[in-house]
Amino acid sequence: MRLLLVEDDNHVAAALSAVLARHGFDVTHARSGEEALQALVPESDGFGVVLLDLGLPDQDGYEVCGKIRKRTSTPVIMVTARSDVRSRIHGLNLGADDYVVKPYDTGELLARIHAVSRRSVPDAAGSGDTALRLGPVRIELPTRQVSVEGSVVQLTRKEFDLLALLAQRPGVVFRREQIISEVWRTSWEGTGRTLEVHVASLRSKLRMPALIETVRGVGYRLVAPTA
């Protein structure tokens, strides 16, 4: 996922960018409100999330949030030391999707990033297109049926849920903890081996070992086939 980090403190930005990169994010750093707005011009490649500090040198972060919301629906998470309820309400009323107070736990920030990015993804099952297509792979969401080159592949319930999760955002790295939480509805502890077994089973059943890529130390991502 591409992420726009709007932060005027270079040391803070460098440390946070390193953490985000380790978790599979492609981070663009903007040091001012104007840099952020320039990065969000319509013809640019889309960002999955904007992390917006409020104490910027050229414009107030609230003002920047309002301008961002006028030009894009990209989720915005305000990251600031302003912890009073009035500030939070003001930020959310301006269109922010979430509000994180410094100092914050990195794990919580990562969870919030994934949460707002999931909310911004259209629900395929509720739209006109009820299937995900990835080269020769077709995933029918309502019927929970998967086929490769027209041949149906029998998957278990968890195998289907895992494949459907990864397929909704091809190329995006899903952290192991996130997958366990969303597919198994439990915590990472004691479930890691189960995830590895299910990934191996999917690769074997689909006869496409390169479809699901292991991102060492982070998690997995789906690599969409070209044909």
FIMAR-801331 format. One line per 8 residues: number of its first residue (from 1); their letters; for each residue x, y, z of N, C-alpha, C. Coordinates in Angstrom, 1 decimal. Example, Ala and Ser with C-alpha at 12.3 -4.5 7.8 and 13.67 -1.06 7.14 Angstrom:
BEGIN
1 = AS = 13.2,-5.7,7.8,12.3,-4.5,7.8,13.2,-3.3,7.8; 12.8,-2.2,7.1,13.7,-1.1,7.1,12.9,0.0,7.9
This chain:
BEGIN
1 = MRLLLVED = 0.8,-1.2,0.0,0.0,0.0,0.0,0.9,1.3,0.0; 0.5,2.2,-0.8,1.2,3.5,-0.8,0.6,4.4,0.3; 1.5,5.0,1.0,1.0,5.8,2.2,1.7,7.2,2.1; 0.9,8.3,2.3,1.5,9.6,2.4,1.6,10.0,3.8; 2.8,10.3,4.3,3.1,10.7,5.6,3.4,12.2,5.6; 2.6,13.0,6.3,2.7,14.4,6.3,3.2,14.8,7.7; 4.5,15.1,7.8,5.2,15.3,9.1,6.4,16.3,8.9; 6.4,17.4,9.6,7.5,18.3,9.4,8.8,18.0,10.2
9 = DNHVAAAL = 8.7,17.1,11.1,9.9,16.7,11.9,10.6,15.5,11.2; 11.7,15.8,10.6,12.4,14.8,9.8,12.8,13.6,10.6; 13.2,13.7,11.8,13.6,12.6,12.7,12.4,11.7,12.9; 11.3,12.3,13.3,10.1,11.5,13.5,9.7,10.8,12.3; 9.7,11.5,11.1,9.3,10.9,9.9,10.2,9.8,9.5; 11.5,9.9,9.7,12.4,8.9,9.3,12.2,7.6,10.1; 12.0,7.8,11.4,11.8,6.6,12.3,10.5,5.9,11.9; 9.4,6.7,11.7,8.1,6.1,11.4,8.1,5.5,10.0
17 = SAVLARHG = 8.8,6.1,9.0,8.9,5.6,7.7,9.6,4.2,7.7; 10.6,4.1,8.5,11.3,2.8,8.6,10.4,1.7,9.1; 9.6,2.0,10.1,8.7,1.0,10.7,7.7,0.6,9.6; 7.1,1.6,9.0,6.1,1.4,8.0,6.6,0.5,6.8; 7.8,0.9,6.4,8.4,0.1,5.3,8.6,-1.4,5.7; 9.0,-1.6,6.9,9.2,-3.0,7.4,7.8,-3.8,7.3; 6.7,-3.1,7.4,5.4,-3.7,7.3,4.8,-3.6,6.0; 5.6,-3.4,5.0,5.1,-3.5,3.6,4.6,-2.2,3.0
25 = FDVTHARS = 4.7,-1.0,3.6,4.2,0.2,3.1,5.2,0.9,2.2; 4.7,1.5,1.1,5.6,2.4,0.3,5.3,3.8,0.7; 6.2,4.4,1.5,5.9,5.7,2.1,6.5,6.9,1.3; 5.6,7.9,1.1,6.0,9.2,0.6,6.0,10.2,1.7; 7.0,11.0,1.9,7.1,11.9,3.0,6.9,13.3,2.5; 5.9,14.0,3.0,5.6,15.4,2.7,5.9,16.2,4.0; 6.7,17.3,3.9,7.1,18.1,5.1,6.2,19.3,5.4; 5.3,19.5,4.5,4.4,20.7,4.7,3.0,20.4,4.1
33 = GEEALQAL = 2.1,21.2,4.4,0.7,21.0,3.9,0.7,21.2,2.4; 1.5,22.1,1.9,1.6,22.3,0.4,2.2,21.1,-0.3; 3.2,20.5,0.3,3.8,19.3,-0.3,2.8,18.2,-0.3; 2.0,18.1,0.7,1.0,17.0,0.8,0.0,17.2,-0.3; -0.5,18.4,-0.5,-1.5,18.7,-1.5,-1.0,18.5,-2.9; 0.3,18.8,-3.1,0.9,18.6,-4.4,1.0,17.1,-4.7; 1.2,16.3,-3.7,1.4,14.9,-3.9,0.0,14.2,-4.2; -1.1,14.9,-3.8,-2.4,14.4,-4.0,-3.1,14.9,-5.2
41 = VPESDGFG = -2.4,15.4,-6.2,-3.0,15.9,-7.4,-3.7,14.7,-8.1; -4.8,15.0,-8.8,-5.6,13.9,-9.4,-4.8,12.9,-10.3; -3.8,13.5,-11.0,-3.1,12.6,-11.9,-2.1,11.7,-11.3; -1.8,11.9,-10.0,-0.8,11.1,-9.3,-1.3,9.7,-9.0; -0.4,8.8,-8.8,-0.8,7.4,-8.3,-1.4,7.5,-7.0; -2.5,6.7,-6.8,-3.3,6.8,-5.6,-2.5,6.4,-4.3; -2.9,7.0,-3.2,-2.4,6.6,-1.9,-3.5,5.8,-1.2; -3.1,4.8,-0.4,-4.1,4.1,0.4,-4.6,4.8,1.6
49 = VVLLDLGL = -3.6,5.6,2.3,-3.9,6.3,3.5,-3.0,7.5,3.6; -3.5,8.6,4.2,-2.7,9.8,4.5,-2.6,9.8,6.1; -1.4,9.9,6.6,-1.1,10.2,8.0,-0.8,11.6,8.1; -1.6,12.4,8.8,-1.5,13.9,8.8,-1.2,14.4,10.1; 0.0,15.0,10.3,0.3,15.7,11.5,-0.4,17.1,11.5; -0.8,17.6,12.6,-1.5,18.9,12.6,-0.6,20.1,12.7; 0.6,19.9,13.4,1.5,21.0,13.6,2.4,21.2,12.4; 1.9,21.7,11.3,2.7,21.9,10.1,3.2,23.3,10.0
57 = PDQDGYEV = 4.4,23.6,9.3,5.0,24.9,9.3,4.2,25.9,8.4; 3.5,25.5,7.4,2.9,26.5,6.5,1.4,26.6,6.6; 0.7,25.6,7.1,-0.7,25.6,7.2,-1.1,24.8,8.4; -2.2,25.1,9.0,-2.8,24.3,10.1,-3.2,23.0,9.5; -3.0,21.9,10.2,-3.3,20.6,9.7,-4.8,20.4,9.5; -5.6,21.1,10.3,-7.1,21.0,10.1,-7.4,21.6,8.7; -6.8,22.7,8.3,-7.0,23.3,7.0,-6.6,22.4,5.9; -5.5,21.7,6.1,-5.0,20.8,5.1,-5.9,19.6,4.9
65 = CGKIRKRT = -6.5,19.1,6.0,-7.4,18.0,6.0,-8.7,18.4,5.2; -9.2,19.6,5.4,-10.3,20.1,4.6,-10.0,20.1,3.1; -8.8,20.6,2.8,-8.5,20.7,1.4,-8.3,19.3,0.8; -7.7,18.4,1.5,-7.5,17.0,1.1,-8.9,16.4,0.8; -9.8,16.6,1.7,-11.1,15.9,1.5,-11.9,16.5,0.3; -11.6,17.7,-0.1,-12.3,18.3,-1.3,-11.8,17.7,-2.6; -10.5,17.1,-2.6,-10.0,16.6,-3.8,-9.9,15.1,-3.9; -10.0,14.4,-2.8,-9.9,13.0,-2.8,-10.6,12.3,-1.6
73 = STPVIMVT = -11.0,11.1,-1.8,-11.7,10.3,-0.7,-10.7,9.5,0.0; -9.4,9.6,-0.2,-8.4,8.8,0.5,-8.5,9.0,2.0; -8.5,7.9,2.7,-8.6,7.9,4.2,-7.5,8.8,4.8; -7.9,9.6,5.8,-7.0,10.5,6.5,-7.0,10.1,8.0; -5.8,9.9,8.5,-5.6,9.7,9.9,-4.8,10.8,10.5; -5.4,11.6,11.4,-4.7,12.7,12.0,-3.8,12.1,13.1; -2.6,12.5,13.1,-1.6,12.1,14.1,-1.1,13.3,14.8; -1.4,13.5,16.1,-1.1,14.8,16.8,-1.0,14.6,18.3
81 = ARSDVRSR = -0.4,15.6,18.9,-0.3,15.7,20.4,-1.6,16.3,21.0; -2.5,16.9,20.2,-3.7,17.5,20.7,-4.7,16.4,21.1; -4.8,16.3,22.4,-5.6,15.1,22.9,-6.9,15.5,23.4; -7.3,16.8,23.5,-8.6,17.1,24.0,-9.7,16.7,23.1; -10.9,16.5,23.7,-12.0,15.9,22.9,-12.5,16.9,21.8; -12.4,18.2,22.1,-12.9,19.2,21.1,-12.0,19.1,19.9; -10.7,18.9,20.0,-9.8,18.8,18.9,-10.2,17.6,18.0; -10.4,16.5,18.7,-10.8,15.2,18.0,-12.1,15.4,17.2
89 = IHGLNLGA = -13.0,16.0,17.9,-14.3,16.2,17.2,-14.2,17.1,16.0; -13.4,18.1,16.2,-13.2,19.1,15.0,-12.5,18.4,13.9; -11.5,17.6,14.2,-10.8,16.8,13.1,-11.7,15.9,12.4; -12.6,15.1,13.1,-13.5,14.1,12.5,-14.6,14.9,11.7; -15.0,16.0,12.2,-16.0,16.8,11.5,-15.5,17.3,10.1; -14.2,17.5,10.1,-13.6,18.0,8.8,-13.4,16.9,7.8; -13.6,15.7,8.2,-13.5,14.6,7.2,-12.4,13.6,7.5; -11.7,13.8,8.7,-10.7,12.7,9.0,-11.4,11.4,9.3
97 = DDYVVKPY = -10.7,10.3,9.0,-11.3,9.0,9.2,-11.0,8.5,10.6; -9.9,9.0,11.2,-9.4,8.5,12.5,-8.5,9.6,13.1; -8.2,9.4,14.4,-7.5,10.5,15.1,-6.6,9.7,16.1; -5.3,9.8,16.0,-4.4,9.1,16.9,-3.5,10.2,17.6; -3.5,10.0,18.9,-2.8,11.0,19.8,-1.4,10.5,20.1; -0.4,11.4,19.9,1.0,11.1,20.3,1.2,11.3,21.8; 2.0,10.4,22.4,2.8,9.3,21.8,1.8,8.1,21.7; 2.0,7.3,20.6,1.1,6.2,20.3,1.9,4.9,20.3
105 = DTGELLAR = 1.2,3.8,20.4,1.8,2.5,20.2,1.8,2.2,18.7; 3.0,1.8,18.2,3.1,1.5,16.8,2.1,0.5,16.3; 2.0,-0.6,17.1,1.0,-1.6,16.7,-0.4,-1.1,16.5; -0.8,-0.2,17.4,-2.1,0.4,17.3,-2.2,1.2,16.1; -1.2,2.0,15.8,-1.2,2.8,14.6,-1.4,2.0,13.3; -0.6,0.9,13.3,-0.7,0.0,12.1,-2.1,-0.6,12.0; -2.7,-1.0,13.1,-4.0,-1.5,13.1,-5.0,-0.5,12.6; -4.9,0.7,13.0,-5.8,1.8,12.5,-5.6,2.1,11.1
113 = IHAVSRRS = -4.4,2.0,10.6,-4.1,2.2,9.1,-4.9,1.1,8.3; -4.7,-0.1,8.7,-5.4,-1.2,8.0,-6.9,-1.1,8.2; -7.4,-0.7,9.3,-8.8,-0.5,9.5,-9.4,0.5,8.5; -8.8,1.7,8.5,-9.4,2.7,7.6,-9.3,2.3,6.1; -8.2,1.6,5.8,-8.0,1.2,4.4,-9.0,0.2,4.0; -9.4,-0.7,4.9,-10.4,-1.7,4.6,-11.7,-1.1,4.4; -12.0,0.0,5.2,-13.3,0.6,5.0,-13.4,1.4,3.7; -12.3,1.7,3.1,-12.3,2.5,1.8,-12.4,1.6,0.6
121 = VPDAAGSG = -12.2,0.2,0.8,-12.3,-0.7,-0.3,-13.7,-1.0,-0.6; -14.2,-0.9,-1.9,-15.6,-1.2,-2.2,-15.9,-2.6,-1.9; -17.1,-2.9,-1.5,-17.5,-4.3,-1.2,-18.0,-4.9,-2.4; -17.1,-5.9,-2.9,-17.4,-6.5,-4.2,-18.8,-7.2,-4.2; -19.1,-7.8,-3.0,-20.3,-8.6,-2.9,-21.5,-7.7,-2.9; -21.3,-6.4,-2.6,-22.5,-5.5,-2.6,-22.6,-4.7,-3.8; -21.7,-4.9,-4.8,-21.7,-4.1,-6.0,-22.2,-4.9,-7.2; -22.1,-4.4,-8.3,-22.6,-5.1,-9.5,-21.7,-6.3,-9.9
129 = DTALRLGP = -20.4,-6.2,-9.5,-19.4,-7.3,-9.8,-19.2,-8.1,-8.6; -19.7,-9.4,-8.6,-19.6,-10.3,-7.5,-18.5,-11.3,-7.6; -17.5,-11.0,-8.6,-16.4,-12.0,-8.7,-15.1,-11.2,-8.8; -14.1,-11.8,-8.3,-12.7,-11.2,-8.4,-12.0,-12.1,-9.4; -11.4,-11.4,-10.4,-10.7,-12.1,-11.4,-9.2,-11.7,-11.4; -8.4,-12.8,-11.4,-6.9,-12.6,-11.3,-6.3,-13.5,-12.3; -6.2,-13.0,-13.5,-5.7,-13.9,-14.6,-6.6,-15.1,-14.8; -6.1,-16.3,-14.7,-7.0,-17.5,-14.9,-7.8,-17.8,-13.7
137 = VRIELPTR = -7.6,-17.1,-12.6,-8.3,-17.4,-11.3,-9.5,-16.5,-11.2; -10.7,-17.2,-10.9,-11.9,-16.5,-10.7,-12.5,-16.8,-9.3; -12.8,-15.8,-8.5,-13.3,-16.0,-7.2,-14.7,-15.5,-7.1; -15.7,-16.4,-7.0,-17.1,-16.0,-6.9,-17.4,-15.8,-5.4; -17.6,-14.5,-5.0,-17.9,-14.2,-3.6,-19.2,-14.7,-3.0; -20.3,-14.5,-3.7,-21.6,-15.0,-3.1,-21.6,-16.5,-3.0; -21.1,-17.3,-4.0,-21.2,-18.7,-3.9,-19.9,-19.4,-3.3; -18.9,-18.5,-3.0,-17.7,-19.0,-2.4,-17.0,-20.1,-3.3
145 = QVSVEGSV = -17.1,-19.9,-4.6,-16.5,-20.8,-5.5,-15.3,-20.2,-6.2; -14.3,-21.1,-6.4,-13.0,-20.6,-7.0,-12.7,-21.6,-8.2; -12.4,-21.0,-9.3,-12.0,-21.8,-10.5,-10.7,-21.3,-11.1; -10.0,-22.2,-11.7,-8.8,-21.8,-12.4,-8.9,-22.3,-13.8; -8.9,-21.4,-14.8,-9.1,-21.7,-16.2,-10.4,-22.5,-16.4; -11.4,-22.1,-15.6,-12.7,-22.7,-15.8,-13.0,-23.9,-15.0; -11.9,-24.5,-14.4,-12.1,-25.7,-13.6,-12.2,-25.3,-12.1; -13.3,-25.8,-11.5,-13.6,-25.5,-10.1,-12.5,-26.2,-9.2
153 = VQLTRKEF = -12.1,-25.4,-8.2,-11.1,-25.9,-7.2,-11.8,-26.0,-5.8; -11.8,-27.1,-5.2,-12.5,-27.3,-3.9,-11.6,-26.7,-2.8; -12.1,-25.7,-2.1,-11.3,-25.1,-1.0,-12.1,-25.3,0.3; -11.4,-25.3,1.4,-12.1,-25.3,2.7,-12.5,-23.9,3.0; -13.4,-23.7,4.0,-13.9,-22.4,4.3,-12.8,-21.4,4.6; -11.8,-21.8,5.4,-10.7,-20.9,5.7,-9.8,-20.6,4.6; -9.6,-21.6,3.7,-8.8,-21.4,2.5,-9.4,-20.3,1.6; -10.8,-20.4,1.5,-11.4,-19.4,0.6,-11.3,-18.1,1.3
161 = DLLALLAQ = -11.6,-18.0,2.6,-11.5,-16.7,3.3,-10.1,-16.0,3.1; -9.1,-16.9,3.2,-7.7,-16.4,3.1,-7.5,-15.9,1.7; -7.9,-16.6,0.7,-7.6,-16.2,-0.7,-8.4,-15.0,-1.0; -9.7,-14.9,-0.6,-10.5,-13.8,-0.9,-10.0,-12.5,-0.3; -9.4,-12.6,1.0,-8.8,-11.5,1.6,-7.6,-10.9,0.9; -6.7,-11.8,0.5,-5.5,-11.4,-0.3,-5.9,-10.8,-1.6; -6.9,-11.4,-2.3,-7.3,-11.1,-3.6,-8.0,-9.7,-3.7; -8.5,-9.3,-2.6,-9.2,-8.0,-2.7,-8.2,-6.8,-2.9
169 = RPGVVFRR = -7.0,-7.0,-2.5,-5.9,-6.0,-2.7,-4.7,-6.6,-3.2; -4.6,-7.0,-4.5,-3.4,-7.7,-5.1,-2.2,-6.7,-4.9; -1.1,-7.3,-4.6,0.1,-6.6,-4.4,0.3,-5.9,-3.1; -0.7,-5.8,-2.3,-0.6,-5.3,-0.9,-0.2,-6.3,0.1; 0.8,-6.0,0.9,1.2,-6.9,1.9,0.3,-6.9,3.1; -0.2,-8.1,3.5,-1.0,-8.3,4.7,-0.1,-8.9,5.8; -0.1,-8.2,6.9,0.7,-8.7,8.0,0.0,-10.0,8.5; 0.9,-10.9,9.1,0.4,-12.2,9.6,-0.7,-12.0,10.7
177 = EQIISEVW = -0.4,-11.0,11.6,-1.3,-10.7,12.6,-2.7,-10.3,12.1; -2.7,-9.5,11.0,-3.9,-9.0,10.4,-4.7,-10.1,9.8; -4.0,-11.0,9.1,-4.7,-12.2,8.5,-5.3,-13.1,9.5; -4.6,-13.4,10.6,-5.1,-14.2,11.6,-6.3,-13.6,12.2; -6.3,-12.3,12.5,-7.4,-11.6,13.1,-8.6,-11.6,12.2; -8.5,-11.4,10.9,-9.6,-11.3,10.0,-10.2,-12.7,9.5; -9.3,-13.6,9.4,-9.7,-14.9,8.9,-10.1,-15.9,10.0; -9.3,-15.9,11.0,-9.5,-16.8,12.2,-10.2,-16.1,13.4
185 = RTSWEGTG = -10.3,-14.8,13.3,-11.0,-14.1,14.4,-10.4,-14.4,15.7; -9.0,-14.4,15.8,-8.3,-14.7,17.0,-7.0,-13.9,17.0; -6.2,-14.1,18.0,-4.9,-13.5,18.0,-3.8,-14.3,17.3; -2.6,-13.7,17.1,-1.6,-14.4,16.4,-1.0,-15.6,17.2; -1.0,-15.5,18.5,-0.3,-16.5,19.3,-0.9,-17.9,19.1; 0.0,-18.8,18.7,-0.4,-20.2,18.6,-1.1,-20.5,17.3; -1.3,-19.5,16.4,-2.0,-19.7,15.1,-1.1,-19.6,13.9; 0.1,-19.2,14.1,1.0,-18.9,13.0,1.2,-20.1,12.1
193 = RTLEVHVA = 1.4,-21.3,12.7,1.6,-22.5,11.9,0.4,-22.8,11.1; -0.8,-22.6,11.6,-2.0,-22.8,10.9,-2.1,-22.0,9.6; -1.7,-20.7,9.7,-1.6,-19.9,8.5,-0.7,-20.4,7.5; 0.5,-20.8,7.9,1.5,-21.3,6.9,1.0,-22.5,6.2; 0.3,-23.4,6.9,-0.3,-24.6,6.3,-1.4,-24.3,5.3; -2.2,-23.3,5.6,-3.3,-22.9,4.7,-2.7,-22.2,3.4; -1.6,-21.5,3.6,-1.0,-20.9,2.4,-0.4,-21.9,1.5; 0.3,-22.9,2.1,0.9,-24.0,1.4,-0.2,-24.8,0.6
201 = SLRSKLRM = -1.4,-25.0,1.3,-2.5,-25.8,0.7,-3.0,-25.0,-0.5; -3.2,-23.7,-0.3,-3.7,-22.9,-1.5,-2.8,-23.0,-2.7; -1.5,-22.8,-2.4,-0.6,-22.9,-3.5,-0.7,-24.2,-4.3; -0.8,-25.3,-3.5,-0.9,-26.6,-4.1,-2.2,-26.8,-4.8; -3.3,-26.5,-4.2,-4.6,-26.7,-4.9,-4.8,-25.9,-6.1; -4.3,-24.7,-6.1,-4.5,-23.8,-7.3,-3.4,-24.1,-8.3; -2.4,-24.9,-7.9,-1.3,-25.2,-8.8,-0.6,-23.9,-9.3; -0.5,-23.0,-8.4,0.1,-21.7,-8.8,0.9,-21.2,-7.5
209 = PALIETVR = 2.1,-21.9,-7.4,2.9,-21.6,-6.2,3.4,-20.1,-6.0; 3.4,-19.4,-7.2,3.9,-18.0,-7.1,2.7,-17.0,-6.9; 1.5,-17.5,-6.8,0.4,-16.6,-6.6,0.4,-15.9,-5.3; 0.8,-16.6,-4.2,0.9,-16.0,-2.9,2.3,-15.9,-2.5; 2.8,-14.7,-2.4,4.2,-14.5,-2.1,4.4,-14.3,-0.6; 5.4,-14.9,0.0,5.8,-14.7,1.4,6.7,-13.5,1.5; 6.3,-12.5,2.3,7.2,-11.3,2.5,7.8,-11.6,3.9; 9.1,-11.9,3.8,9.8,-12.4,5.0,9.7,-11.4,6.2
217 = GVGYRLVA = 9.3,-11.9,7.3,9.2,-11.1,8.5,8.0,-10.3,8.6; 7.2,-10.3,7.6,6.0,-9.4,7.6,4.7,-10.2,7.4; 4.5,-10.8,6.3,3.3,-11.6,6.0,3.2,-12.1,4.6; 2.1,-11.9,3.9,1.9,-12.4,2.6,1.2,-11.4,1.7; 1.4,-11.6,0.4,0.7,-10.8,-0.6,0.4,-11.6,-1.8; -0.7,-11.2,-2.5,-1.1,-12.0,-3.7,-0.5,-11.3,-4.9; 0.2,-12.0,-5.7,0.8,-11.5,-6.9,-0.1,-11.9,-8.1; -0.8,-10.9,-8.7,-1.8,-11.2,-9.7,-1.1,-11.7,-11.0
225 = PTA = -1.5,-12.9,-11.5,-0.9,-13.4,-12.7,-1.2,-12.6,-13.9; -0.4,-12.6,-14.9,-0.6,-11.8,-16.1,-1.5,-12.5,-17.1; -1.7,-13.7,-16.9,-2.6,-14.4,-17.8,-3.4,-15.5,-17.1
